[in-house]
Amino acid sequence: MGFGEGEKPLFQKGFLPFPDSLPSGLFMKKSLLEGLRFDPQGVPSPSYVVDAELLRRNAAILDAVRRRTGCKILLALKGFAMWSAFDHVRWALDGTCASSPHEARLGREEFGGEVHSFAAGMNEAQVREFGALSDHMVFNSFHQFERFRDIAAQAAREAGRDLDFALRVNPEHSEGHTPIYDPCGPCSRLGIRRGEFEGKNLGGVTGLHFHTLCQHNADALERTLAAFERGFADLIPGLSYVNFGGGHHITRPDYDMERLCRLVEGFQARYGVQVYLEPGEAVALNAGFLVSEVLDVVERGMPLAILDTAVPCHMPDVIEMPYRPEIIGAGTPGEKPFTYRLGGLSCLAGDVAGDYAFDAPLRPGDRLVFCDMAIYSMVKTNTFNGVNLPAICLLEPGEATPRVVKTFGYEDFKGRLS
Ligand SMILES: Cc1ncc(COP(=O)(O)O)c(C=O)c1O
């Protein structure tokens, strides 16, 4: 099936119409504000706000890939696990992939469809939990597979479920990552190398899995696939599926959808197997925001604004990746008249989001909106310093005011300690 005429513009269409009246207390840049359908003053601060219309737009793109190629697409829960929003993406996906028994249970209870599980290492208790919850378990070594396959199969039988087994392989092809995001880096513990297959019996294995990409376009997949086929093509006959992992930035405007579809279709035709993709980022890319408020403005060698968020707690990837998040209406230093270093309220000297320029001076009470905060944010929060977690809000399609789905407090902080 090809993309219909009505479907292709999905990737070209801009954001929603620019609102006539602008939200109050917000610094704006037209091109970015076009994505915002709510007044940041109308939600608690700090809060994550996920826009279901933007989620559904991503889901429609993924669904188009599924329908055209016949591949299956799973949500990687590690990237986006806001279960109150699952209705908006479930219809477009085939299930979830889990990195722990907790994620597998969330996928089973709240998402439905297939559950695929992988962890770099598992103990026996985890294997039993995974086995009872999963349709497919992916092992990271022959040792773990041989030691645990019977235990997992028994747990699945007791749960009344069929369980398939796959092996994660390492195609030993890097695509220029930050080293901590490169599963094919030197001495990587992730994935079985081709050399380890010598003398091994693949009986009971129905799939192979590789995950090597991170925010990549389809050209990187093409090179990776060539490396995977060079190393593992002879093992594919007799298998039922190959999972191409995550890291495919499919819902980004410049993503080469045609090439992705061609690669998936070609692979499935060559080997007669089902292809799976398991993106996390692409499902909720650019669909969420972190609203925060300016608490104080001080001059300490340069103008600084202190926000009611904490970068290491609420957007840890900004430090870990590291990257500079976009803020609606803000520019790079000097691009606009008023430049500030934006920092959080924690004790960490490095609790800094970056330097940003604004059209007007910042004042306490101003709201700033960080973009692309649905992914790898809520799932990574922590309460370092006792900092409270942001509220979680969902803006339903057609609504103007986000619904506050959850707020957090002292008990959430205390409950993680004893
Ligand atoms: C095994 C596996 N699958 C899927 C993903 C999801 O990747 P992304 O969110 O970049 O699409 C990851 C991310 O680390 C992963 O390790």
The ligand as an ORCA input file, in Angstrom:
! r2SCAN-3c Opt
* xyz 0 1
  C      16.639     -1.515     22.954
  C      16.051     -0.183     22.700
  N      14.936     -0.086     21.947
  C      14.349      1.111     21.699
  C      14.871      2.273     22.214
  C      14.173      3.582     21.925
  O      14.994      4.471     21.276
  P      14.465      5.915     20.830
  O      13.697      6.480     21.966
  O      15.703      6.683     20.555
  O      13.624      5.710     19.613
  C      16.047      2.234     22.998
  C      16.639      3.448     23.546
  O      17.603      3.475     24.230
  C      16.642      0.961     23.256
  O      17.744      0.862     24.019
*
